[in-house]
Amino acid sequence: MTTNFPARRNELQGQMMRLGRELPGPPTSYHVHDSLTAGATHAEVMETLGVAALEQFESERK
């Protein structure tokens, strides 16, 4: 199985942009900043954003 990484990256980037537009309240960047300030690691924040994007993507496929 071969993965087209540039295309996959673009797809995920689009999902994150759409997720950011659809979230109510302050932009996602504020939440990321506050999480990092509270002690979350970069890896933890990235994992959380990845899960959010995946859940958004999966909900749209149903």
N, C-alpha and C positions, 0 to 999 in steps of 0.2 A: 504494500500500500504506500503510495507516494502522496505526500501532502504538499500542496502549493502554499507555502508559508506566507509569501507576500499577499496572496488573495485572502488567506485566513486572517491575517493581521488586519487587513482592511475591513473585513467583515466584522471582526470583534470591535474594531475602533468605531465603526458605524453603530453597532449595538450600544456601546458605551455612550456615545453622543446622544442617541435616542433615549437611553435610560436617564441620562442627565436632564434632558428636556421634560421627561414625564414625571420625575420625582417631585412631589409637592414640597414647598418650603425652600429653604436656602439651597444654593447650588451644592452639588456633591463635593466640590473642592473645600468648602467650609467643614464638612464632616470629616474629610480626609485630614485636613489640618488639625482639627480638634482631636482626632484619634491619635495622630502622631504626637501631639502635645501631651496627651494623656498617657503616653508610654507604649502605644502599639508599635510594632516593628513594621518596617517597609513591607516585608513579606506578608505579614498579617493583613495589612491594608490591601495589598494586591490580591491576596486570596479572597478576601471579602468582596472586592469589586468584581473579581472573576466569577464568583458564585452568583452575585446579583445579575451579571450579564447573562450567564448561562440560564438562570431561572427565567429571565425575561425572554430569552430566545426560545426556550422550551415551551413557555406559555403561549407564544405566538404560533408555534407549530401545531398546537392542538386544535 
